[in-house]
Amino acid sequence: MIHFDITNLKKQISNLEQKTVEQDFWLDSKNSSEVLKDLNNLKSKVEGYSKIETELKRCIRNERITKHGTR
C-alpha cells in the first residue's frame, strides 16, 4: 500500500489547476475557495516531499563520500 503517492498528488494538482482556468470557475466563490484550498494543500505536500527527498539524497551522497572517499 502506497501511503504517499507523489504521482497521484501531481495528477490531482494538474486537475485542480485545470479547473481554475475553466470559464465559469470564479463565478462560484464557495467552490473556487475550496478548490484553491485543496490545490494549495496538495502543492504544500508535494513541496514538502521534494524537500525531504532532496535532503535525503544529499545525506546519502555525503555518507558515500565519507565512507569511500571522494567520488
DSSP file (Angstrom, degrees, kcal/mol; ACC not computed):
  #  RESIDUE AA STRUCTURE BP1 BP2  ACC     N-H-->O    O-->H-N    N-H-->O    O-->H-N    TCO  KAPPA ALPHA  PHI   PSI    X-CA   Y-CA   Z-CA
    1    1 A M              0   0    0      0, 0.0     2,-0.6     0, 0.0     0, 0.0   0.000 360.0 360.0 360.0 128.7    0.0    0.0    0.0
    2    2 A I        -     0   0    0      1,-0.2     3,-0.3     3,-0.0     0, 0.0  -0.781 360.0-177.2 -90.1 121.2    1.4    3.4   -1.0
    3    3 A H  S    S+     0   0    0     -2,-0.6     2,-0.3     1,-0.3    -1,-0.2   0.732  80.1  31.2 -88.8 -24.2    0.8    6.0    1.7
    4    4 A F        -     0   0    0     45,-0.0     2,-1.2     4,-0.0    -1,-0.3  -0.752  69.3-175.8-138.5  88.6    2.2    8.9   -0.2
    5    5 A D     >  -     0   0    0     -2,-0.3     4,-2.2    -3,-0.3     5,-0.2  -0.703   1.1-178.0 -90.9  92.0    1.7    8.6   -3.9
    6    6 A I  H  > S+     0   0    0     -2,-1.2     4,-2.3     1,-0.2    -1,-0.2   0.844  80.8  55.5 -61.9 -36.1    3.5   11.6   -5.3
    7    7 A T  H  > S+     0   0    0      1,-0.2     4,-1.8     2,-0.2    -1,-0.2   0.924 109.3  46.5 -63.3 -44.3    2.5   10.8   -8.9
    8    8 A N  H  > S+     0   0    0      2,-0.2     4,-2.4     1,-0.2    -2,-0.2   0.889 110.2  53.3 -65.6 -39.4   -1.2   10.8   -7.9
    9    9 A L  H  X S+     0   0    0     -4,-2.2     4,-2.3     1,-0.2    -1,-0.2   0.907 108.4  50.1 -62.0 -41.1   -0.8   14.1   -6.0
   10   10 A K  H  X S+     0   0    0     -4,-2.3     4,-2.3     2,-0.2    -1,-0.2   0.873 109.6  51.1 -65.6 -36.6    0.7   15.7   -9.0
   11   11 A K  H  X S+     0   0    0     -4,-1.8     4,-2.5     2,-0.2    -2,-0.2   0.910 109.4  50.6 -65.0 -41.7   -2.2   14.5  -11.2
   12   12 A Q  H  X S+     0   0    0     -4,-2.4     4,-2.5     2,-0.2    -2,-0.2   0.903 109.7  50.8 -62.3 -40.9   -4.6   15.9   -8.6
   13   13 A I  H  X S+     0   0    0     -4,-2.3     4,-2.7     2,-0.2     5,-0.2   0.935 110.1  49.5 -61.0 -46.7   -2.8   19.2   -8.7
   14   14 A S  H  X S+     0   0    0     -4,-2.3     4,-2.1     1,-0.2    -2,-0.2   0.912 111.1  49.5 -59.7 -43.8   -3.0   19.3  -12.5
   15   15 A N  H  X S+     0   0    0     -4,-2.5     4,-1.6     2,-0.2    -1,-0.2   0.912 112.9  46.3 -62.9 -43.1   -6.7   18.5  -12.5
   16   16 A L  H  X S+     0   0    0     -4,-2.5     4,-1.5     1,-0.2    -2,-0.2   0.892 110.6  52.7 -68.0 -38.5   -7.4   21.3  -10.0
   17   17 A E  H  X S+     0   0    0     -4,-2.7     4,-0.6     1,-0.2    -1,-0.2   0.888 106.6  54.2 -63.1 -37.2   -5.3   23.7  -11.9
   18   18 A Q  H >< S+     0   0    0     -4,-2.1     3,-1.1     1,-0.2     4,-0.3   0.893 104.2  55.3 -62.9 -38.7   -7.3   22.9  -15.0
   19   19 A K  H >< S+     0   0    0     -4,-1.6     3,-1.5     1,-0.2    -1,-0.2   0.872  99.1  61.9 -60.5 -36.7  -10.5   23.7  -13.1
   20   20 A T  H 3< S+     0   0    0     -4,-1.5    -1,-0.2     1,-0.3    -2,-0.2   0.688 102.9  49.8 -67.9 -16.9   -9.2   27.2  -12.3
   21   21 A V  T << S+     0   0    0     -3,-1.1    -1,-0.3    -4,-0.6    -2,-0.2   0.425  82.6 116.2-101.1   0.9   -9.0   28.1  -15.9
   22   22 A E  S X  S-     0   0    0     -3,-1.5     3,-1.3    -4,-0.3     4,-0.4  -0.406  77.6-113.4 -68.2 148.6  -12.5   27.0  -16.8
   23   23 A Q  T 3  S+     0   0    0      1,-0.3     3,-0.3     2,-0.1    -1,-0.1   0.855 110.0  31.2 -54.0 -47.0  -14.7   29.8  -17.9
   24   24 A D  T >> S+     0   0    0      1,-0.2     3,-1.3     2,-0.1     4,-0.6   0.301  86.4 108.0 -98.8   9.6  -17.2   29.8  -15.0
   25   25 A F  G X4 S+     0   0    0     -3,-1.3     3,-0.9     1,-0.3     7,-0.3   0.900  79.5  46.8 -54.8 -46.7  -14.9   28.7  -12.3
   26   26 A W  G 34 S+     0   0    0     -4,-0.4    -1,-0.3    -3,-0.3    -2,-0.1   0.547  93.9  77.9 -79.1  -6.4  -14.7   32.0  -10.5
   27   27 A L  G <4 S+     0   0    0     -3,-1.3     2,-1.0     1,-0.2    -1,-0.2   0.810  88.5  59.2 -72.1 -28.7  -18.4   32.6  -10.5
   28   28 A D    <X  -     0   0    0     -3,-0.9     4,-2.9    -4,-0.6     5,-0.2  -0.806  68.9-176.5-102.0  92.9  -19.0   30.2   -7.6
   29   29 A S  H  > S+     0   0    0     -2,-1.0     4,-2.1     1,-0.2    -1,-0.2   0.832  79.4  53.5 -63.9 -33.7  -16.9   31.7   -4.9
   30   30 A K  H  > S+     0   0    0      2,-0.2     4,-1.9     1,-0.2    -1,-0.2   0.949 114.1  41.4 -65.9 -47.7  -17.5   28.9   -2.4
   31   31 A N  H  > S+     0   0    0      1,-0.2     4,-2.7     2,-0.2     5,-0.2   0.920 114.1  51.5 -66.0 -44.1  -16.4   26.2   -4.8
   32   32 A S  H  X S+     0   0    0     -4,-2.9     4,-2.5    -7,-0.3    -1,-0.2   0.881 108.8  52.1 -63.2 -36.3  -13.5   28.2   -6.1
   33   33 A S  H  X S+     0   0    0     -4,-2.1     4,-2.3    -5,-0.2    -1,-0.2   0.912 110.8  47.5 -63.7 -42.5  -12.3   28.8   -2.5
   34   34 A E  H  X S+     0   0    0     -4,-1.9     4,-2.7     2,-0.2    -2,-0.2   0.912 112.0  49.4 -64.9 -43.1  -12.5   25.1   -1.8
   35   35 A V  H  X S+     0   0    0     -4,-2.7     4,-2.8     1,-0.2    -2,-0.2   0.931 112.6  47.4 -62.7 -45.4  -10.6   24.2   -4.9
   36   36 A L  H  X S+     0   0    0     -4,-2.5     4,-2.6     2,-0.2    -1,-0.2   0.882 111.1  51.6 -64.5 -38.0   -7.9   26.7   -4.2
   37   37 A K  H  X S+     0   0    0     -4,-2.3     4,-2.1     2,-0.2    -2,-0.2   0.940 113.1  44.7 -62.4 -47.2   -7.6   25.4   -0.6
   38   38 A D  H  X S+     0   0    0     -4,-2.7     4,-2.6     2,-0.2    -2,-0.2   0.908 113.0  51.7 -62.6 -42.4   -7.3   21.8   -1.8
   39   39 A L  H  X S+     0   0    0     -4,-2.8     4,-2.5     1,-0.2    -2,-0.2   0.925 110.8  46.7 -61.7 -46.6   -4.8   22.9   -4.5
   40   40 A N  H  X S+     0   0    0     -4,-2.6     4,-2.1     2,-0.2    -1,-0.2   0.882 111.7  52.0 -64.1 -38.3   -2.6   24.8   -2.0
   41   41 A N  H  X S+     0   0    0     -4,-2.1     4,-2.0    -5,-0.2    -2,-0.2   0.932 111.6  45.7 -63.3 -46.7   -2.7   21.8    0.4
   42   42 A L  H  X S+     0   0    0     -4,-2.6     4,-2.4     1,-0.2     5,-0.2   0.912 112.2  51.1 -63.9 -42.7   -1.6   19.4   -2.3
   43   43 A K  H  X S+     0   0    0     -4,-2.5     4,-2.6     1,-0.2    -1,-0.2   0.882 108.6  52.5 -62.5 -37.8    1.1   21.7   -3.5
   44   44 A S  H  X S+     0   0    0     -4,-2.1     4,-2.6     2,-0.2    -1,-0.2   0.907 109.4  49.2 -64.3 -42.0    2.4   22.0    0.0
   45   45 A K  H  X S+     0   0    0     -4,-2.0     4,-2.5     2,-0.2    -2,-0.2   0.930 113.0  46.3 -62.4 -45.7    2.5   18.2    0.4
   46   46 A V  H  X S+     0   0    0     -4,-2.4     4,-2.5     2,-0.2    -2,-0.2   0.904 112.9  50.0 -65.6 -41.2    4.4   17.8   -2.8
   47   47 A E  H  X S+     0   0    0     -4,-2.6     4,-2.3     2,-0.2    -1,-0.2   0.921 111.3  48.9 -62.9 -44.1    6.8   20.6   -2.0
   48   48 A G  H  X S+     0   0    0     -4,-2.6     4,-2.2     1,-0.2    -2,-0.2   0.913 111.6  49.3 -61.4 -43.4    7.5   19.1    1.5
   49   49 A Y  H  X S+     0   0    0     -4,-2.5     4,-2.8     1,-0.2    -2,-0.2   0.917 110.1  51.4 -61.3 -44.1    8.1   15.7   -0.1
   50   50 A S  H  X S+     0   0    0     -4,-2.5     4,-2.5     1,-0.2    -2,-0.2   0.895 109.4  49.9 -62.5 -40.9   10.5   17.2   -2.6
   51   51 A K  H  X S+     0   0    0     -4,-2.3     4,-2.3     2,-0.2    -1,-0.2   0.920 112.7  46.7 -64.0 -43.2   12.5   19.0    0.1
   52   52 A I  H  X S+     0   0    0     -4,-2.2     4,-2.7     2,-0.2    -2,-0.2   0.919 112.5  50.3 -64.7 -43.2   12.8   15.8    2.1
   53   53 A E  H  X S+     0   0    0     -4,-2.8     4,-2.3     2,-0.2    -2,-0.2   0.915 111.2  48.4 -61.8 -43.7   13.8   13.8   -1.0
   54   54 A T  H  X S+     0   0    0     -4,-2.5     4,-2.1     2,-0.2    -1,-0.2   0.919 113.2  47.3 -62.6 -44.5   16.5   16.3   -1.9
   55   55 A E  H  X S+     0   0    0     -4,-2.3     4,-2.4     2,-0.2    -2,-0.2   0.898 110.9  51.7 -65.3 -40.7   17.8   16.3    1.7
   56   56 A L  H  X S+     0   0    0     -4,-2.7     4,-2.5     2,-0.2    -2,-0.2   0.915 109.8  49.1 -62.4 -43.5   17.8   12.5    1.8
   57   57 A K  H  X S+     0   0    0     -4,-2.3     4,-2.5     1,-0.2    -1,-0.2   0.892 110.7  51.2 -62.7 -39.3   19.8   12.3   -1.4
   58   58 A R  H  X S+     0   0    0     -4,-2.1     4,-2.5     2,-0.2    -2,-0.2   0.913 110.7  48.4 -63.8 -42.2   22.3   14.8   -0.1
   59   59 A C  H  X S+     0   0    0     -4,-2.4     4,-2.4     2,-0.2    -2,-0.2   0.909 111.9  48.7 -64.1 -43.2   22.8   12.8    3.1
   60   60 A I  H  X S+     0   0    0     -4,-2.5     4,-2.2     2,-0.2    -2,-0.2   0.922 112.0  49.1 -63.2 -43.9   23.2    9.6    1.2
   61   61 A R  H  X S+     0   0    0     -4,-2.5     4,-2.1     1,-0.2    -2,-0.2   0.917 112.2  48.3 -62.0 -43.7   25.8   11.2   -1.2
   62   62 A N  H  X S+     0   0    0     -4,-2.5     4,-2.4     1,-0.2    -1,-0.2   0.873 109.9  52.4 -65.0 -37.0   27.7   12.7    1.8
   63   63 A E  H  X S+     0   0    0     -4,-2.4     4,-2.6     2,-0.2     5,-0.2   0.905 109.0  49.8 -66.4 -40.7   27.7    9.3    3.6
   64   64 A R  H  X S+     0   0    0     -4,-2.2     4,-2.7     2,-0.2    -2,-0.2   0.913 111.2  49.1 -63.0 -42.3   29.1    7.6    0.5
   65   65 A I  H  X S+     0   0    0     -4,-2.1     4,-1.5     1,-0.2    -2,-0.2   0.918 112.5  48.3 -62.9 -42.3   31.8   10.3    0.2
   66   66 A T  H  < S+     0   0    0     -4,-2.4    -2,-0.2     1,-0.2    -1,-0.2   0.910 117.6  40.7 -64.7 -42.9   32.6    9.9    3.9
   67   67 A K  H  < S+     0   0    0     -4,-2.6    -2,-0.2     1,-0.2    -1,-0.2   0.880 131.0  23.0 -72.5 -39.2   32.8    6.0    3.7
   68   68 A H  H  < S-     0   0    0     -4,-2.7    -2,-0.2     1,-0.4    -1,-0.2   0.276 105.3-114.7-116.9   8.9   34.6    5.7    0.4
   69   69 A G     <  -     0   0    0     -4,-1.5    -1,-0.4    -5,-0.2    -2,-0.1  -0.302  68.9 -17.6  79.9-173.7   36.5    9.0   -0.1
   70   70 A T              0   0    0      1,-0.1    -5,-0.0    -4,-0.1    -4,-0.0  -0.306 360.0 360.0 -66.2 148.5   35.6   11.4   -2.8
   71   71 A R              0   0    0      0, 0.0    -1,-0.1     0, 0.0    -2,-0.0   0.404 360.0 360.0-107.0 360.0   33.6   10.0   -5.7
